[in-house]
């Protein structure tokens, strides 16, 4: 059994399958982790979600685009920020708005169970930047965070940082900030880069390689060996 992790997918089903195929992914045996953002921008979010939901050993975290879709499926929206052309939500909304309610409920419940952080012996997996304390995220699912948002009209800062913040990855790229104190490597997505970025000093690896960009790709990393595979 191998441990693989896939970068932001954004509704790009064919590129996802290509990347997984290139990595030699065996869905019956291998663990697949994911850094979130399964929907928006690309044309086939439902095919992506159906495939991921069918995997027996799938361990995702939620991204900001997943949160927008989840809010819509909970009857909150569609929010204007989600449908803003810069965010690509219309690609998802256009196929979800006429979807059977039973399917919507199935996907909503699956999304609601997603955590914002996963920790293994060597890695911390989240979508974007590390919050002030990783402990705050433990046990917080997308459904729980959404309930908090409805109570206080916004997501807690530690949730916001985990799915939206780009300051830490930018600091790592430019070597101009204080590294977090951890003996694990943070694996994140959220910030599209031309190639995978890694920094020992900042304990971080970013695997978002622009799935939805014409010249981009989806990256799969073998967490045990560091080997990279891509799908275009």
VOZA-80511 format. One record per residue (C-alpha): residue in one letter; x, y, z. Coordinates in steps of 0.001 Angstrom, whole numbers, plus 524288, in hexadecimal, padded with zeros to 5 digits. Layout:
BEGIN
aXYZ
...
END
This chain:
BEGIN
x800008000080000
x8053380D5B7FC09
x801B881AEC80103
x7FF1C824A97F61F
x7FA2C832A57F67E
x7F3CC83A407EB77
x7F3B4848EF7E957
x7E836851DA7E644
x7DF4684B847DC23
x7D5228561A7D921
x7CBC484DE17D137
x7D641849177C7CB
x7D25083AD77C747
x7DACD8367E7BBD8
x7E70A83CC27C17E
x7E41E836947CEA9
x7E303828F87C8C2
x7EF3A82B4C7C0A5
x7F71B82F5E7CC9C
x7F26F823DB7D4A5
x7F54981A937C96B
x802FB820337C7DF
x8057281DE87D64D
x8012C80FAE7D557
x7F6548121C7DF34
x7EF43805AE7E345
x7E223809C97E919
x7E0297FCAE7EFCA
x7ED247FD027F6EB
x7F2E980AB77F778
x7EF70815DD8009C
x7EC618228D7F987
x7ED0C82F70800E2
x7E89283C507FAFC
x7EA7284AC87FDF5
x7DCAD84EE47F9F8
x7D6598573A7EF56
x7CFAB84C687E7CB
x7C5E68554B7E0F2
x7C4FF862387D966
x7CC38867277CD61
x7CC50859E37C667
x7C0A4854117BF07
x7BE70847257C61F
x7BD44849187D4DE
x7B2F383E8E7D684
x7BB298344C7CF97
x7C6AB838207D82F
x7BEA98371E7E4A4
x7B81982A5A7E0C9
x7C561824547DE69
x7CB79829577EAFD
x7BFB38257C7F329
x7C0B7817A57EDDE
x7CEB0815987F282
x7D02380C6C7FE20
x7DC88812E08036D
x7DAA282164800ED
x7DED882BB280ADC
x7DBC18399880673
x7DB8F846D380D14
x7D269851E780965
x7D67485D6D800F4
x7D03986AC37FF4C
x7C949866EF7F2AA
x7C3A685B067F978
x7BE7B863FF80411
x7B74B86C6C7FA2F
x7B0EA860877F416
x7AD7185B0880174
x7A701867CF80557
x79EBF8676D7F90B
x79ACF859497FB94
x796AF85D6480952
x78DA1867C7803AB
x796F687329805E3
x7991A879E97F900
x79DBA878D37EE91
x7A695883737F3DE
x7AB0788E257EAA4
x7B95288BB07EDFF
x7B7AE87D937E99D
x7B1A48817D7DC99
x7BBAE88C337DA2A
x7C260888AE7CD3B
x7CF938896A7D409
x7CBA587E127DCD9
x7C57A875237D2C2
x7B993871527DAB9
x7B03B8727F7CF4D
x7B6548664D7C94A
x7B1B785EB47D534
x7A4EF865DA7D7D6
x7A05A863DB7C9D6
x7A0C68550E7CB5F
x79C5B854697D985
x7907085D4B7D8BF
x788858530C7D15B
x78E2B847407D84A
x784F083DA67DECA
x782B9841257ED25
x7869C8338B7F189
x793D2835207EAF3
x79568842AC7F0AB
x792DC83D657FE46
x79C93832587FC54
x7A74983BAD7F81B
x7A3CF8458B802AC
x7A4DE83B4E80D67
x7B1D28366680820
x7B7378442680783
x7B2618471C81537
x7BAB183C2A81AB5
x7C7758419281533
x7D17D8468C81F00
x7DA688524181CF0
x7E6B184B588214E
x7EC3D83DA882105
x7F886839A782827
x800FD82DD782580
x80DE1829A082B66
x815728328082222
x80BA183C0581C5B
x801828467081F51
x7F7BD8477681428
x7EF35853788122D
x7EA9A85BBC806E2
x7F188868C6808BF
x7F96186F238139F
x7FBD986A3382164
x7F34C8709382BDC
x7F8D38765A83861
x7F6D28691783EB1
x7F49D85C30837EE
x7ED618578484405
x7E1FB860A784125
x7DED5858FD834D5
x7DE8084B9583AFD
x7D0D1845ED83A85
x7CB42851368327E
x7C3F384C5C8269C
x7BE228547E81BC2
x7B0938526582194
x7B5088573582EFE
x7BBD78631782930
x7AFA98668C82179
x7A7758661C82DDB
x7B10886F6783467
x7B02B8786B828B8
x7A174878EC829B8
x7A29287CA583813
x7AD0B8872E83725
x7AB5388AD0828B4
x7B9288871182505
x7C27487BA882593
x7CC0287B4683101
x7D974880C182DA7
x7DFE78738482EFD
x7D6A786DE0824BD
x7D87A879AB81BE5
x7E7548787581C75
x7E6F2869E1819A3
x7DF7D86BA980CDD
x7E283879848081D
x7EF9387E5B80D45
x7FAD687F6C803A9
x8041A8875880C25
x80BAE87BB981146
x80E438754B8041E
x81256882887FE9C
x81B728849380A2E
x821538772E807C0
x82335879CE7F932
x829A7886E87FBE8
x830B18826280857
x82BED88E4180FC7
x82457889AD81BA9
x824AC881AB827F7
x82361872F3825DF
x8193286BC282DCD
x81E60863008386D
x81B76854FD834AA
x822C9848708321A
x81946844E18273A
x81814849A38193A
x80BFA85175815BA
x8061984D5F808B9
x7FCD98576E802E6
x7F69385BF67F640
x7EEB2868617F3BF
x7F98B870417ED50
x7FB8F86C437DF08
x809F886B2E7DBAB
x8112F8672E7CF52
x8172E85BC47D6AE
x816D78559C7E422
x81D9985DFF7EE5C
x82473858877FA4E
x82BD885F1680564
x832AB857B881053
x8346C86470817C0
x825E9867818179D
x8218E85948818B3
x8185B85A6D80D26
x81551854627FFF0
x80B5985AA07F6C8
x805D98515A7EC86
x7FC1085A237E579
x8011F85AC97D789
x7F5BB861907D0E1
x7EC83856947CD68
x7E34185FA17C60B
x7ED99867807BEC2
x7F02D863827B0A2
x7FEB2861DB7B30C
x7FC9985C8D7C0D4
x7FAA884EDD7C605
x7F639846F97D1B8
x801138417F7DA20
x80116835067E21E
x80C0B833227EBF7
x8102E826587F212
x8110182A108006D
x81A4581EE680350
x824458217C7F896
x821B082F8D7F438
x81FE382B137E619
x817458341E7DE02
x80DB2830837D338
x80597839D27CAF6
x7F99B839657C25E
x7F649842C67B754
END
